[in-house]
Amino acid sequence: MFGINGGELLILLLVAGLVIGPERLPAYAEQLAGWVRRLRDVARDTKDRVGAELGTEDVDWAALDPRRYDPRRIVRDALLDDPPPREPSRPSVPRPGRARTAAATAAPAFAAAAPTETGPAPFDDEAT
């Protein structure tokens, strides 16, 4: 505790016993025993008060671990999750019997960049 081994502690107690003397030693021992009892009572009362304040229910300390809320871990877990299955996109088919307007028949400006495939849209795993 203080860098004192058992032999040194024994020598210190022997010297303290000689310095205090046999007349005052019982009074000091009784006083030390009273302090130890009071300290033990305070510790027990504190433990009882904390138990009464917090309740007797079991606390799931693993759920309260602050390491669970590390942003790097949250992002890593989110990226490692499997993405939900997507439905394939269906190409728009004109319905028979409807007249097309001039605006609907004109090609949009981005039509040249649009893919000509009719499969699902491309998916980039690394995009955010």
N, C-alpha and C positions, 0 to 999 in steps of 0.2 A: 504494500500500500504506500508506504513512505520510503521504500527502499530499505526497510529493516527486516532482517530475517528472524527466525524464531529465537536463536541464541541471543542476539542483541536485544530483543524485546524482553527476554527473561532477565538480562542484566539490568536494563532500565527499570523494570519493576522492582528488582531487589534494591537498587540504589534509591528509588522513590520511597520504598518501605523504610529504609534506614534514615532518610532525610526527614520524612514525616514523623517517624517514631511510633513505637507501639501504643502510646497513649492516644494519639489522634487518628491512627489508621482505621479503627472500627467506625469512627464517625464519617471519615471520608469514603469508606467502602459503602456505608449506608446511603450517603448522599449520591454516590455514583449509581447505586442500584435504583434509587428514586428517579434519577434522570433517565435511566434506561427504560423503566416502567412508563414514565410519562411520554417518552419518545415512541414507544411501542403503542400506547393508547392513541396518540395523535395519528400515527400511521394507520391504525385500524379504523379510527373515526373518519379519516380522510377517504380511505378505501370505501367505507360504507356510504359516505355522502356522494362520492362519484358514482357508485353503483346505483344509488337512488335517483340521482339527477339524470343519468344516461339510460336508466332502465336495465332490466335484466335480460333483454333480448340479445341474441347473438348478433354481432356485427360482422358483416362480410367484408373483411379488410382487403381482400383481393379486388373487390369492386371499387374500393376507394384508393387504389394504388395510383399515384400521380403519373407513373410511367405510362399508364394506359392512354393518357391525353397528350402524349408527345406528338406534335404535328407531323413529324417525319413518319412515325408509325401509322398514324391515321391515313396519310396519303399512300403509304406502301400497302396497307391492308386494302384500301379502296382500289388500287391498281391491280392487286393480285386477285381480287374477286372476279368471277366469271361474269361477263356482261349478260344482261337478260337477252333471251332469244328474240330476234327481230323478225317481223313478218316481211316476206319479200314484197317489194314495191310493185304495184301493178301499173302497166302503162295505160294511159288514158285512151279509151276507145270512143270515137264519136258514136252517139246513139243514132240509130236510123230514124228518119222522120223529122229531125230538127234541122232547121235552116241555119247555116253558119253566117255570121255577120262578117263584114269586111275586117273588123278588128280581130276577130277570132281566127280568120284565115291568114292574117299577116304573121310572118315569122317574127318572134321576139328577137331583140338585139343579142341576147345571149345564146341563141339557138346554135350558133356555130361552135361554141365551146361545150355544149351539152353532149354527153356520150350518146352514141348511136345504139348501144346495147339496150336490151329491154330487161336485163337482170337487175338484181338489187343494187342500190347505190353503193359506191365504194365506202369503205369504213377504215378510218385511220386509228389504230390502237394508241398511238402516241399523241394524238391531238387532245387538247383539253377543252 
